[in-house]
Amino acid sequence: MAHPSPPSAHDRGRSAPTPADSASWDAHPQPLAVDSAPRPEYGSGSLADLLPTLAAGMGVPDTTAAITELTPADRNCVFLIDGLG
């Protein structure tokens, strides 16, 4: 009995596209204007402020908490999902 080959690393966890899925994508999307992209609010709770704030809360020397709403903790977990491709 022949066994199917395992999915490639690229295909794992993804289902094959169906014709209905393909039809829902715009074949020629309009590009977004560069000046319409939101700018990170550095110094007021962006990702760039999160890690130093967590480190300061854990007592790491030479770090400063930029996000005052976060309570210091002895352990932290940052779950980052990058949707930029």
N, C-alpha and C positions, 0 to 999 in steps of 0.2 A: 504494500500500500504506500503510495507516494504521499509525502507530507508537503503541505504548502510551504513556501519559503517565508521566513519571518519578515515582517514589515521593516522597511529601512528606518533608520533613526529619524529621517525627515517625516515619515508617514505615521509613526506611532501615535496613537491617540486621536488620530484624525480620520473622519469618515471620508469616503470618496465623494467628490461633488456630484450632485445629481443635476439633471437638466433644469429642474426648478430653481436650484441654488444659482446656477449659472445665469439664468434669465433675470435674477434679481439684482445682479451687479451692473452698474452703469459702465458700458464699454469705453466711454470717453468722459471721465469725470472732469469737472471744471477745477483748475488749480485754485488753491486758496491764496488770497493776497497776503504777502509777508507781513504787512502792518496790521493784519487782523488777528494774528496769533496772540494769545494772552501772554503777558510777561510775568515771570515769577515775582512774587512779592517778597524779595529777599529781606530778611530782618523781621518778618511778620508771620512766620509759620510755614515757609516753603521746605522742601526736602533738604535743601542746603542748610537749614537751621535745625532740622530734626536730630541728625546724628551728633552734632556738638552738644545739643541740649541733653540728649540721653547720656552722653559721656560725662557731662558735668554733674548730672544727677547721680551717677555712679561713683563720683569722687575722683575722676581722672584729672590729674594735674594739668593746669594751663588750658582748661576748656571753660567756656562760658555758656550758660543757658540763655538762648535767644527766645525760646517759647516759654513764657512764664506760666502758662496754664497747665503745663505738665508737672505732675508731682514726681520728685526724685524716686527712683526704684533701684534695688540692688541687681535686678535682672531686666533685660529688655529684649524684645523681638521685633524686628522690622521686616514686614512682608511686603516686598516691592514687586509690583506687576508692571512690566515695561510694555506698553502697547505701541511703541514707536516703530516696531518692525525688526 
